[in-house]
C-alpha cells in the first residue's frame, strides 16, 4: 500500500503535518493478514478498539433473527472499521474478509491518547463519519425513490468515485463482490441485480469482464461516467478542504 493510500482518509480533508502522519503510523502499526472468508470480528464481541484496513476488501454485516445475514458496508483499503461499535459494550456488526486482507487493530486507549495529543485528527475522524453517513443517505434516497436500476448504478458509482489511490485512476475498477452480495447490500434479489447489470451493459454505461484467476467478482469499466451520473442524479458532494473551524494542527 502506498503512503497516500495509508493516509488518504485523513488527507482528503486536511493537509497533514509530518507530526500528524507520524502519530497515525504509530497508532495504526504494521497489521496482520487475513485470508478471504476469515472473520476479523463477530457481532457481539466485546469492543476493544477500531481496525484499519491496509489492503483488501472487508464486509460489515449483521445477523437477523431468522439467521439470515445483511451486508451493511463494503470496506476497502484505507478504511477505518468498527467506529459505529465504539458507543457500545459489544460490536454491532461482524467484519469478514472478502478478499485477502491486511488489518491493524488499535485499542480504545490509543484512540483516546491520539485525541488528546492531536485534536485535529479527532475532528477529521468525525468528518469521515459524517461523510460515510451522507453516502448511506444518498444510497437510501436513490434506492427508495427511483428503484433498482438507479440503486445499482449509484452503488457502482460510489465504489468507483470512492476508490483509494491504490486502485488506480483509470475508468475501471475490480469489484470482488458477487451479484448476490451486491443484492444483499442493496436489499434486492440477485435476479433483479443481474437484470439491471445486463441493462446497464446494453446501454453502454458499464462493461464487465472476468478478473484474473482467483480474484472473484468482475472488472467494471465505466465508459461514460457523466451519463451514468446523470441517470443516478445524485447531488455532487464536494469536500471542504482545511475547514477553518478545525483545531490547530500539531
N, C-alpha and C positions, 0 to 999 in steps of 0.2 A: 504494500500500500504506500502511496506517495505521501510526502509531508502534507501537501494540500488536502488530500483525502482524509488524513487523520484529523485535521483541524477545521475542515470546511464548514461544519455545522455552526461553529463559533465565528469563523471569519466571514461568514455570509452576512453578518450584521455589523461587525466592527473590525477595525484594523488591530489585530492582536499585537501586544508588545512582546518583546523577547521573554520577559519575566512571566507573562501570562502563558506563552507557549510552553515554557519550561514547567510551570505549575500543572498544566494539563497533561503533559507527558509523564510527570512524576505520579500523578493520580491514576492515570489510565494503565500504565505498565505494559508489559510485552504481550500478554494474552495467552490463552490456551486453545488448542484445536478441538473441534467437534466434527464428527462425521455427519453426513446427511442423515436425518432421522433421529439424531441423538437429542435428548432433552437438555436444555440449559437450566430450566426452572419449570416446576409444576405449579399450576394454580393451587393455592392453599399452602404452599411452602412459607415458612417464616421469612419475613422481609429483612434482609441484612444489608441491602445496598442496591446499586444500579449496575448495569452492564454496558460496556462499549463494544460495538461490533466493528472490528478491524477489517474483516474480509467476509464475503459470502452473503447469503440471504437467510433470514430467520422469520418464522411465522409466529405471531402472537395470537392466542386463541383462548376461548373459554368452553367449558362443557355444560350443555343444557341438562335439565333434569331428566330428560329421556335418554341421556347418554350420547347424544349427537354433539359434534364439535363445530363451533362457529369461529372462523378466522376473522380476527378483528383488524390486524395490522400486518403489513408486509415490511420488514426491516431490511435495509441494505447497508453496505459498508459506510461507516461514519455515523451511524445512528446510535443514540443513547437510549437504552431499553430499560423498562421496568419503572419508569418515572411515575405512572399512574398508581403504582402499588405503595409509594412512599407514605401516604397518609394512613396506611392500614397495617394491622399486625401481620396479615398474611397476604401473599401475592394474589392479585386479582386476575391474572392470566398466566397461561403456560407459554414458554418460549422453546421452540423446537427448531433445530437447524434444517432448513430446506435444502441447502447445498452444504458442502464442506465449509466450515466457518471458523473464524478465529475471534475469540471473545475474551475481554478483560472484565474482571469484577472489581468494582471499587466500593468499599464499605461505607455505610452511612457516616461514620465518624470522620472519614476522609473528605466526604462531601461537605460536612459541617466546617471542617478546617479550611477547605477551599473557599467557602462562602465568607468566612471571617477574614481571610487574608486577601481575597480577590473578589470584592463585591460586584465588580463589573461582570465577571464571568457568571456569577449567580444570576444577574439581571439578564444576561444573554441566554442562559438556560430557560429562564422564564419566557423570553421572546420565542425561543424554539418551541416551547409547549403551546404557546398561543398560535403559532404558525401551523402546527400539527392539528390543532382544533379547527382552524379555518379550512384546512384541507379536507377534514372529515365533514364539516358543514357543507362545503361545496359539493362533495360527492353525494351526500344525502339529498341536497336540494335538486341536483340534476336527476338522480335516480327516482326521486319521489314525484317530480313534476313532469318529466319528459320521457320516462320509460327506459327499457332495457338497452336499446341501441345507444342512447346518449350516455347511459350509466357506464357501459363497457368502454365507450370511446373516452369518456372523462377519466376513467381509471387508467387506461393506457397512457393518456396524455400526462397524467400526474406522475406516473412512473418514469416517463421519458423526460419531462421537464425537471423532475427532482433527482435525476441521476447524479451520482457522485462523480468527481473528476476521474476516478479510476475506471469508469465505464466508457470513457472516450467522449468525443464531441461531435461525431457524425450523426446522421439521421437514422441510426439503427441501434437496437438495444436487445441484449439477450435477457428474456424474462423466463426464468425456470419454472414458473407456475403452470400447472396443468389447467385445462379448461374447467375441471371440477373444482379446483382450488380458487380460480377466478370467480366461479359461480358462488362459491361459499362466501368469499369476501363481499360480494355484491348482493347476496340474498336472491340469486336467480337459480334456475335449473341449468345443469350442464348442457342440455339440449338447446336451451334458449341461447346460451352463450355461444355455442357452436354456430347457430343460425346467424347471430349478429356478426361474428367474425367473418363468416362467408360473405355476408352482405357488405361489410366494410372493405373486404378484399375486392369484391366485384366492382365497387365504386372507386377503386384506386386510392383509398385512404390509408390502407396498410398493406404490407406484404409480409408473409410468414415463410420461414424456411427452417429446416431441421438444423439444430446445432450439431457440433461435433459429438462423437460418441460419448455417452455417459453424462452429458450435461443436463438433459431433460428440457421440457418446455419448448420454446421456439425463439428464433431470431426474428424480431419485429423490425421492419423498416417503415418509416413514416415519410413517404414521398411528397406529401402536400400537407404539412402541418398547419398552415393558415386555414385551409379548407376544413381540416379536421377540427380545429379550434372554433371555426365558425359554426360547425354542426353542433358542437357541445354548448357553445355560447355561455361559457363561464366567465365571470369577471376576471380581468387580468390583475394579479396580485403582485405589486412591486414592493420589495422590501425597502424599508427606510434604513439607510446606512448611517452608522455612527450617530444614533439619536442623541440629542444634546442633554436629555434628562438622565442618561445613564451615569452611574458613579464614575469618578475619575479612574483611569487605568492605573495599574500598578507597574 
